[in-house]
Amino acid sequence: MVKGYINSIETLGLLDGPGIRTIVFLSGCYLKCKYCHNPEMWKMTGKEYTAEELVNNIIKYKNYYGKEGGITFSGGEPLLQIDFLIEVCTLLNRENISIDIDTAGVGVGKYKEVLKYIDVVLLDIKHTDKKEYKDLTGIEMNEFIKFIKVLNKSKCDVWIRQVIIPGYTDSKIYLDSLNNFLYQINSIKKIQFLPFHQHGKEKYKTLNMLYPYENVEEMDVYECKKLNEEFIKRYNKERGIYNMKNVKEILDKMHVSTLTQGEFGAFDGETVRYFKPNYGFIPFFIADLDSNTLINSEKDGEKIYLAANNNMYAPKILIKDGILSKESPNRPGYKKVGGLGYNENHFIVIHDTGDIVYDAEGWNEIINTDSRGISWHFTIDDKDVYQHIPLNEVAWHAGDGSRTPLDRYFNKGYNMDNRLGGGNRNGIGIETCITKETDYNIVMRNTAKLVAKMLIAFGLTIDNVKQHYDFSGKNCPQSMRRLDLYSYFLHLVEIELILANEYKEYEFKYKSLSTNILDDTGKILKAYKGEISYQVTVKYKNEEISYIYKTIIQ
């Protein structure tokens, strides 16, 4: 029986293939890339699994995958453990689970045999020039080219991944060569530029290894995005790729086929503050947060904004400036600091205010005048979004003290073990308003938009979105938790991520075909049982297409 060596397993991944995925990191890699941030994976070490043991471990997440998600094998280089990988893929295939692979295309053969199980190959391009490839990786390019030839005969879709290194792979000369190189690879569906970073530098010191790129500056995230977008436009234009063939997939994902009307409420511990009817909503994409109004930091009295891409066609919801003065007792004033294995901004922490009196404007006034030492980054209701503290500064909101994301601890106040650290030091705190007059459905939609923007801006995944409860044990966000809304909120975040990453140049227009029940924003107007319908029209460049959807309300 073949055994495999697994370095780690990540759940709820959103960046390594379509949909929600479990990422399995296999150990071992022939390549010794100079910028590798996981050198500990070069050797064949880690936890041993049989194929059956691994499948039993990861299949429990199957319900989260939906239509698009599944398993992605990464590394290291998963193709080095080819016999184990084939055995695992055979078992997963019987379960009808989608399988992707993140690879540099340098294994030990049997590529045809494994690729018949793979839906998407995330193909890492190290360099297009043979000499530079060897200088970067330490090996010849021959095996990579051999893999491409086998890949081209498979039925796999291909996502290209290219690390962009300042002064090395960001030049026009190199990007021209990359464009030409990609002509020899079939079935490319996506091209992703990944900004070079220094996250792995400390690992080399720990392993007593020389880090060749120690003095290379990190790639600016926004410049990398700009290069990526320009490259894709050129790539598509040269190849005549203009279509909306995938747009119905996101519309289907957004559509709610069955909706159950119920109640929304606010709570104080076990005390019910109020209940009111919740007629529900369908998540139409009708507006976008203006993420250019996010304040990242301050310097010499000047606010520095977090520039980010927005949907160019959607009306913009402005984030209002409620930044506390530096003298405010509610602004700790400490800069966030990252560490080995975690970023400066590592978590996004969801709360609700626990208050039925004040909306976002009211809480903005309170936090700017109160002296209790309360602090968080944003307050959101169904009309407004206020920012109180720059994103690069600490706020006290998660109840975990000054612990780091690597810490786990027992919270005495709530008698809860295995609480996370890093909520205060490395989290972005968001308070959602729950007044009786507030439409919490809209609050969740706006919060999901904000969360998606920050996940993209800071290179995080949906795994980094946490509840206040995760850090302290406090039952917060209480309304989401008590009414079982949190999983749906994460679904909204996932939709916003897909729209922001893949459809930001598309125009969506919605029209209710059941105007006495459903408005053009997706809001259900009253109690009702039966069928409603709406039309959505999508426009991209000179192409336009419309679909009609129906929802059963029960």
C-alpha positions, 0 to 999 in steps of 0.5 A: 500500500502506497503512503503519502507525505502531507505537510498540511491541509487547508479548508475553505480555500477560495484562491486555488481553483474554482469555488470552495476547496480543500487544499492538500499540501504534499511534501517534496519538490525537485525545484529549489526556486530562489523565491520559494516561501516554503523551503521546508516542503522540499524534503519528503517529510510530514504526516504519513497517510494512506490514500484511504486515510487522506480521503476519509479525512478530507471528504467530510468537507464535501458539503461545502464544495457545492457545484464548483468546489472540491479538492486541490493538491498543491505542495511542494510538488504533488507530481513527485508522489505520483502513485499516491496521488493517482490512488487518492484521485481514484477514490475521490473520483468515485465520490464525484468530487472535483479535483484540481492540481497546483503544479510546476509540472516537474514530477516523475512521469505518469502524467497522462494517468493522473491528468484524466482525473483532474479538472483544472491544472494551476500551472506555475510558470517559473520562467520562459527562458531555459537558461533563466529557468535553470538559474531560478530553479536549479534544474533544466526545463526539459521535464516542464516542457514534457509535462506541457506536451502531455497536458495539451492532450488532456481535457484539463482546463489550465490556470496560469500562475506567474510570480511577478518579481520586481526587476526580474519578471515585471519587465515588458521584455519578460511579459512579451516572452510570457505572452509568446510562451503561452501560445504553446499551452492549450485550454488556458482559462485564467492567468494570475500574476502573484506578487513576490513577497518576503513572507518566507524569509524568516523560514530560511533563517530558522532552517539555517539556509541562505535566502537568495532573494533577501534583498529583493523588494516586494512587488506592489500588490496594486501594480501587480494587479495592473500588470495582470489586467493589462496582460490579460487584455493583450492576451485576449485581444491577440487571440480574439477571446471575447465572450460571456460563456461563464457568466451564467455560472455566477448568476446561477450561484447568486440565484436563490431557487427556494426562499423561506420567510421567517423572522429576524431578531436581536438578543441580549444573552438569552433575552429576546430584544425583538422579533420582526418579520424577515421577508428575505432577499435575493442577492442581486449585484446592484451596487459596489462599495467604493474601496478607494475610500478605505483609509489604510494609514495616516502620515503627517496628518494626511490620510493614505487610502487603500486604492483598489479596483471597483466594479466600473459599472455599479453605483458606488457606496461611499465609506464615510470618514469617521476616523478617530483623532489620535488623542482619542482614548478609543484609538489605541494608536499601535501599528499592526505587525506581522510575523512568521506565518501571519500578516499584519492584517490576518483576520476580518472579525465580524461582530454585531453591536448588541444594541437596538437603539443606534445605527451606524451614524449614531455609533460613529458619534458615540465612538468619537465622543465616548471615553471607555476605550472601545474600538473597532474599524468599521460600523455598518448599517443598511445605509452607511459604512463608517470607518473609525480606525486606519487598517494598519492600526490595532483596535480592541474588539476581539477579546483576546488581549495582545495574542498573535494569530499563532496563539491558542488559549483558554478564555476565563471570562467565557470559560471557552478553550481553544480560542484564537489569538490575533483578533485585536493585534491582526484583525479588522473589526466590523460591527454590524447594526441590529436596530429594529428599523435596520434591514439586516439583509442589506447590512449583510450584503454591504458587509460582504462587499466590504469583507471581499474588498479587504480579502483581495486587498490583503491577499487573504481567503475566506478562511481568514473571516472569523466571528468575535466568538472565535477569539473570546467565546462571546456569543457574537455576532449574536443575531447571525449565530442565533438565527443561523445566518452566518453560513449564508453571510459567508456565501455572500462574501464568496459571491462578492469575491468572484464578482470582484475578481472575475466580473468587475468589467461586466454590467448587471441590470435586474428587473423584477417580473413580480413587482408587487412582491419583489423590487429591482434590488432583490428585496422581498416586499411582504409575506407571500407563498408562491413563485416570483421571477426576475430578469437579469441582463448582463453586458460586456463590451458589445455583447449583451445577454438576458436570463429569467430566473424563478424563485419559490417562496415558502 
